[in-house]
Amino acid sequence: MNALPDDLRALLAAVVEALALPLADTAADHEARAMLLNRRASDAQIIIEAVLRGDRITDCTEQLRRWTAERPATYQVWAPEQTEDEEAQR
């Protein structure tokens, strides 16, 4: 098995973190999630293109993490309904 270099592994983890948004609860929340996911996908594309141009991977990773932190999920997150038995176990 070929191990990835640490800086590349960190970049890939930052991309996954940027794109791994929780599901939305309502239709309006779904639209907000879609807009945020589109923005974050665009950010990830910009960063990947910068790496392919030769920019330092560590700098690009830090930038993507900053952008992700600046744009948190602010919509209502979907949570499955729990039965009374499930709630009592908590």
Secondary structure, 3 states (H helix, E strand, C coil): CCCCCHHHHHHHHHHHHHHCCCCECCHHHHHHHHHHHHHHHHHHHHHHHHHHHCCCHHHHHHHHHHHHHHCCCCCCECCCCCCHHHHHHC
